[in-house]
Amino acid sequence: MTDAMPLAVARDARGVVTLTLNDPARFNALGTGMLAALQQTLDALVGDDGVRVVVLAGAGKAFCAGHNLKDMAAHPDLAWYQQLFAQCSRMMLSLQKLDVPVIARVHGMATAAGCQLVAQCDLAVAADNATFATSGIHYGLFCATPSVPLVRNVPAKRAMEMLLTGDFIDATTALREGLLNRVVPLEALDAEVEKLVQSILEKPRVAVAMGKALVYRQRELGLDAAYQLAGQTMAVNMMDEAAQEGARAFAEKRKPGWKC
């Protein structure tokens, strides 16, 4: 990795793609260059049936410090700010729209839009040294866009406390509040991420993709519409050969013989 490459991309033979934010000198800030690199890479993954899981990580001492306030102060222009936040929002939505799970691998701090990034990923595993904050309020800027996924992960009053105070929470608290799936010592972080990756790889890709899309769509619907969508999703899913094989395997008391 070099400072000239804002995003490092690696892909293994299993279809696991690791995206590493690579601007450690600025704690992997989400500047326009970093956002553009992320967007380009995410766009390239759309429709790639060989991709099974995406892991999002950060180089250096931190996961991501969010937007760089020095850059923002240097551009006191409404149109520039609108473009920056629109660019960031598009990238965040692209993570959700990918048809494979995205796992945040978190160490060090994840602040403001960096905390947003953790909340936007489907799963998140953190080292026990990780800390989280929506800290913009300390500088007169309410973390409005980070609030969108935050309140969809964390109970409303807890999210409001983070947004209104800007105070840090530790990894144990983030786990308890629902921002994280797992917390482990730093030296065990990669192994714990791999456990999740391997579990996902053992499942049929079609079922995982349909399930991910369903979960996010039904969350925004009323109860009746959510059940209608979920029922239709399950019916269509059952028509897939992997689901048919799974049902046969259950009836025959054996392991499914599908190709994931």
ZIJO-V315218 format. One line per field, one symbol per residue. phi: phi as a letter, one per 30 degrees, with the letter a starting at -180 (. if undefined). psi: psi as a letter, one per 20 degrees, with the letter a starting at -180 (. if undefined). Layout:
# ZIJO-V315218
phi: ???
psi: ???
This chain:
# ZIJO-V315218
phi: .bddcdbccbbcddjcccccdbbddchhdddddddddddeddddddiddddcbcccbbdidbdacidcddddddbdbedddddddddddddddddddecbdccdccbicbchdddeddddddbbcbddcdbbacceddcibddddddddddccceeddddddddciddbddddddddjdbcbbbeedcddddddededddddcdddddddddddeddddccdddddddddddddddedddeddddddddddchbddcdcd
psi: qqhinhpppqpriijoppoopmmhhkklqmrhgggggggggghhipjoiiphqppprqqbiqfpjbqohgghhimmpghggggghggghggghhghiqjqqpppopqbqnqdihhggghhqhqppqqijqqqqnjhhhjjopmghhhghgiigqqghgghgghhhjqqqrhgghghijhqhqprqgijghhhghggghgghiqpggggghggggghghhjrrgghghgggghghgghhiqhghghggghghjlrqqlro.
